[in-house]
């Protein structure tokens, strides 16, 4: 058997040290913290996986619903093709018969001058051109009625519905100026407004009556022709100096052409975006941008407009796509007014506009105020941005402009003695029949009425000097006071050298004295 250990030694071996206890405590604390951190991490991963799983599930459900909607739409389109074609054929047949009746009817009254008295007359004239498919006559008539553009916008769609082939008719009608202006250098006023009006009026005519705007009833040949026209315009754009130099009405016509015939290309979306931003001030641009498929790019386009100082245009785009919360309109309008005031100040400081600086600066500020007031009223922002102060400022500018336009009234010169001691002229000497001859340059001679009685010559009050030199080469008359229908008494070249009150024979009447009221004045 082994030896039994000493109890004292056993007690010494079993007693743990304090350092060991502290080390084990620290180790347990570290393990606890590590376990907690690991548990939190695992829980976080589980939550992320759950969120991703739910997101993926929602996306799958959305995709399934969109797929189902697309399949239903395709099925509806496929089923509706037959009905749409039948409707289109009936319409073509009806229009063809109506056109034949119109051509065969010899009692149709035409007005070659295009003068119509009311909306019904205008509509009948438009329908007549559409029934006969006379595109040039239709174009000439529409372009001559710009003052009645609101009435045209109402009546043209109804008239185009009478066409056998509306798409062909419209492209032929606007072919004079779009895609290329065939008038050349001799072209007159801009007719893009008429192109846009006719293209907009075509949309309700070619829309599928069964499924709506998602399908246009345009034949493949006409759609291909529309694509060719669009390509031609794009090529001509390079010849005209690019996007920066093209006219905004031409851009509007091109974009409306794409929307009307449904020939938007996804690969050209960036090109469309540049055109829209360059012509953003046009009223219809926000709607066209959405129709072109640029809705997803609207936030970037709005920020670009703001960076270019076009805050007012940015407000219109914001309301069109419903981004008012992201781009509040009131700060944008205030920033627009600040920029306008800065621009007006720069005009005043420009040395090149010295003569018209005030007028140009006031016009700039007035334009900005009117635009902002109109925007506030259009979008009902009176509570957030009261327009009263803006209207007062506008009235102040207009009042200042009106006062500047008033003619300056120059006061009549006061009666003063001549510097050389000559006689003092009466206040209304130029309008009196018996005005004496002053020391000032004489007015053109006049002929006294023969009804005046001739009086004998009077004895002058003071010795008179020799007669002054006469204008021209004619000799003075023998009796200067006798009436002559050919010439009046010659004007004197200068004042009498005698006393200041030396009056000549007054007005040819031979009195030699001033009128009584003047004598009283000089006493």
Steps between C-alpha positions, in 0.01 A plus 500: 500500500623848437578754755220724630559869416544751767177689582687828492625437151150401379357825627765700317439323166118539497491871586450700166679824447323838459664556162361174373155593618521840331622340180212255492253781573636706212483199271137434586413866443667492160316183406170654606559813294612298203194278526272804517669662200475179304134461591425857390678444174306181434174677582592785268573255220169329559314831487678606182420168341137538600485852354665393178272202480195723543632750242566221256155360567340838432700538180392156387140588574534831313665325209225241496232768503675699227546187296137416543399855406725490195360165393148629551583812301651296220201273500270800495697660220493177305130455553426866429692507172208359310254743655733798450557406137129468442441844652780649292369339182150629563639845561707490181203381303282775644762767427549366148129520424480848651795614289347354186171674571684826557691471174188403310289774654512801274319724750782507749581860574864577538659820618844519344599794716450298818273761660260345751260671733486263798619171642255297294621658180862435595420138580322449169794644312743273685281195446476574130878497465527181706230319301675584174842419653624839385789533744655815351171685501442389859848622600452838333167550671630407848812717479285796403291469817759550770285762671233232548737237640269406788215434259734300275613288793137413562391435141804341329470157676138475391594593145789251485262220593346545154825400327534161335862479616559764770865411559593539134296820475678662796849410380422643157351814654805588711756382245553859383688589819571167673742325518673763286364841411462486123437873476873562528626851555174641371310338787272730692387476859557199722227241441605246762192593705280364220701176482466443874129579494431254214715226655327538836161491329590175326543303825129461590429407138747210476457369855368145514130525591515176699818512711584872482836675465704186546449430131482743210310401189778591261589271214853352495587691183397831657691419819812426297456826314473679833826337612672614182379855561642489853838381373503775240440760769783360711739526207396856428561582866872448452499734200332771709768497771379237744259509792628834629407688182173337401180700549272393782185485278681255272595284800140505617378388157750213488417369846127527436551309175661215694221486756218529247618208285638294790853468359703576814829310512647388832853536368434870430372589848817695584458699179138575589607604849744760363234641270248528783744673736610743228136597436369461855332843502242374251169444678435150358851363567425331837214298351705414192788385718271254680353380169851444366579263790720741697304471824781311678751771405286789623684553834832540321343728240347721770834531679665593172242772439553639850877508450448698176284762674174375347317461830165596350522223240606259773178579690289402198689171460468434874122524494473291185668196657391553861838582656380800702620350828851449366516838324284753694376768259509809725880501558547451126279797416679722750835396358371584153405851613840553662676401179276736302589791729869421466463493122324839510780644713762372258313670214511830689874463559574413138667801330380382160136559599533854626205637307255215554632341820207608717242389247661160441547433872138589578378280216705208630360531852143550375519183292622298798229640730222423252625144451522431874156649571349287225672188638370573852146535370526191279616266776303664787802607702349818647510365856871414481609794285257797515526695173387840638852638538591376155196673350585825678853488365367431151262795522784720618716404203214552256420840653863606467500387139181696429640816657813477288288479187315825574615789277710766669320834496748783446373822665470810283790744518437802719499842339843649541669798356753449228858516614564799282216706641245404240125496550328250724268270297143436615408164650292390202674686225512196276122460512391864475405657170650834598826367649790741466831407343746387765874472502481121470514320163178573319252224413415425140298778335126464499223645286245714673137438425367734230198567719712720728443872451802695376595795713727786404854490620557647843773737607759305700546602859878501471734544209545173326827373354537403135300198396677173580636261245243281334519122466544397141552728201156657475469877545282631780160629397446871450229514762587234759167540671289447195351153471661271251380145448846389386721606787467613857701783655862388529631412846757725655850365542566657840367729772475875475796677652277761658330501836379166636138600454539583132219306329476479124175540319308234686401202290467709186208698636694828513433587864868514602397409856485182699161364600340651807559196721872503413530872566350441841742208556810712424398801708 
